[in-house]
Amino acid sequence: MQYSSSTLPTKKLSGSGYFIKGFELIRLKGIRRFVFIPLTINLLLFSVAFYFMFIQLEHYMNILDNWLWDGLKWLSTLIWPLLVVTVLVLFSFLFSTIANWIAAPFNGLLSEKVELMLIANAKNTQTNRNILSGVNDIVKDIPRTLHREWRKLTYYLPRAIGFFILMLILPVVGQIIWFLFTAWMMAIQYKDYPFDNHKIPFDQMRSILGQHKSLSYSFGITVAIFAMIPIVNLVVMPVAICGATALWVDNYREHLI
């Protein structure tokens, strides 16, 4: 199904604007309880990851200090912040992927709840989503949700390996391409939840996003930047889901369901 950017409604935010809107949405009454589980999963994973990361980092820095000649000890002062930044970036994306796998069914429920609330507000009506029935739906949807996450992974891995090799060969160009690819994957990851809730196939979803790439890249770049900021990255997942769902409601929903 073709979805031309010319059919997009004029009433819309930029991709980054939708991500920022997510910070407002996670605080709304009726949404906060659905944010709790994804947020807790993220908090636990990142806390454990960064604890072990810094222990290992300190260990290897001590080895480097012992290996360097006395006249080159000053190098460790330069290397330390570079290592910290590099490891922060790598761990942020690695554990974001793991967190998304574990929290995927709950993320879908959060997206559904946000969509229902936004539609109800637009129509000046009320919606009542029973949390118990929501949990039952989560259990039933686990196989389908995990299959969808696997589909994203099979799309991501071969491209990630290719771009990583390019980054080793051409560091500057490779890093720019890697960042843009990461932004694209962030857009796919979080925009996919409302698409998946409406059973829209992954390839069709990806094709639709590709027809209006500026909106996706603007959203994905903002997510990628916030994901690299310690502490802030703990709330990136629920914020991005809420923002992506608002983007879906404003830009795609009426044309696809």
N, C-alpha and C positions, 0 to 999 in steps of 0.2 A: 504494500500500500504506500503510495507516494504521499508525502506530507511536506508541502512546499513552505518555505519560510514566509512566503507572501501571505499565507493563510493565518499566520500568527496574529492574535489580537493585538491591537495597539496598546491596550492597557497592560503593561507589564513592567517589571523591574529588570535591571541587569542581572546577569548570573550571580555576581558578587552581592548584589542587593538582596537576592533571595537567601543567600547563605546568612547574611546579617539578620534578615527577618527571622531566621531559625532561632536566634537567641531570644526573640520575643515570644515565639510560639512555645518553646519548652517551658515557659513560666506560666502559661495559661492554666486556669483551673480546669480540670478534666483531662489535661494532657500530662501533667507532672507525674502521675502514678505510672503512666506508660513509658516515661523517660527513665524511671528508676532502675529497671533491670538492665537495659543497655549501658546506662551510666555506671552501674555497679560493676558489670563485667569489664568495661574499659578501665575503671579505676584499679581493680584487682590485678589485671594483666599488666598494665603499665607500671604499677608500683613494684611488682615482683621483677619485671623486666629491667627497670632502671636500677633497682637495688643490685642485682647480679651484674648488670652492665658496668656500673661504677666500681664494683669490687674487682672485676676482671681488668678494667681499664687501669686502675691503680697498680695492680699486680704487674701488668706489662710495661707500664711506665717506669716502675722500679727496675725491671730487667733492662730497659733501655738506658736508664741512668747509670747502671753498673757497667754496661757495655761501652758507653761513650767515654772517650778520653777526657781528662780533666779540662783540657782547653776547649772542649766542645759541649760541656755541660749546659751552656746557655741555650743549646738547640732544643733541649727538652721543654724550655719555657715557651718556645714557639710551637712545638709539636703538640703540646698538651691541649690548647684550645682548639686546634685543628682536628685533633682526634675526637674531642668531645662533640664538636659540631657534626662531624661525619657520622659518628656512632649514633647521635641523637636522630639524625635524619633517617639512617638505615633502620634503626629500631622502631622509629615512629611508623614507617610504612610497613615493616614486617609485622608488628603487633597490631596495627590497624587491620591488616588482612586476617590475622588469627581472630581478633575480636569480632570482626564482621561475620566470620564463619560461625562462631559460637552463638552470637546474638542475632543471627539472621531471622529466625522466626519471630523474635520479639521486635526486631526492627520493622518487619512487615506489619505487625500489629500497631506499632506506633505510627507508621505512615498511614494506615487505614483510619486510625482515630483522628489524626490531623486532617485528613481529607474530609471525613464526615463533618468535623467541626467547621471547616472552612466553607463547605457547601451549605451547611445549616445557617451559618452567619450570612452568607450571600442571599439566602432565601428568607431570612428572618424567621427561621423555624428552630426547633430544638431537636437534638438527637440524643438518644440514650443508648450507649454501648455498654452492655453488661460485661464486666471484666471477667466473670467466670466463663461465659460463653466464648469470650475472646481467647482465654487460655485453652479451652477445648479445641478451638479452631487452630491454635498454634500447634497442638499435638498432632492433629490430623494433617497439617500442612508441612510438617518437618521433612518428610522424604522429598516432596516437591521443592521446598525451599533450599535444601542442601544440594539437590541436583542443579538448581539455578546457580548456586554459588560455585559449584564445580564447573559449570559452563563458563562462568566469568574467569575462573582460574585457567581453563584451557585456552581461553582467548588471550589472557595476560602473559602466561609463562613463555611461550616461544618468542613473543615480541620483546619481553623483558630481557631474555637472554641475548637476543640480537643487539638491542640497544646498549646493553651492558658491555658487550664486546666492542662495540663502536666507541663507547666512552673510554675504554682502555687504549684504543688505537688513536683516537682524536679527542683528547680530554675536554677541551673547551667546547667544541661543537657537540661532542657526545653528551656533556652535562646539560646543555641547553635542550637537546632532543629528549634526554631522559626526563627532565623536569616537565616538558610539554606532554610527554607520554604519561607521566604520573598524574598530571592534571586531567588528562582525558580519561584515565582509569578512575579517578576520583568521581568524575561526573557520571560515568557508567555505573560505578558501584552504588552511589546514593540515589541517582535518578531511577535506577532499576526497581527500587522497592514499590513505588506506586504503579509502574508498568506491570510488574509481576503480580501485584494484587488483582489486576484486571486481566490476568492470564495472557498478556501480550507477549509473543515469543521473543526470546533474547535477540535474535538476528534482526527482527523487525524493529525492536526498540533501538538497537544500535544504528540501524539505517535512518531512523527518524531523527536521532540526535545528530547524526552526521550531516543532515540536511540544513541544520542551523548551528554550525559549529561554534560561532562566536558566543552564543548563549551558554553552551556546554563548557567551553574553555574558560570563560569568565567565572563560572561557578567552580569548576575544577581547580583552577589556579588559586582561588581564594581558599578553598578547602585545604589544598596542599600546603599553602603558606601557614595557615593556622595549625595544621597537623605537626608542623616543625617547632611550634612554640611550647616548651615544657609547661605543665599545669593546664594551660589552655587546651592542649590536645586531648585532655581527658574528657572534655565535653563536645569535641568535634563531631563524634559519631551521631549522637541524638540531634545536635543542632543541624548538621548536614541533612539528615533524614527529614526533619521538619521543613527546612528550607527547600529541599528538592521536591517535597510533596506540594508545597505552595506553588512552586514553579510548574509542576504537573497540572494543578488545578487551573492556573491562569493561562497556560499556553498549549496544553495538549488534550486535556480531558474531553472537552466538548467535541473534538474532532475524531476521537478514537473510541468512545463508548456510546 
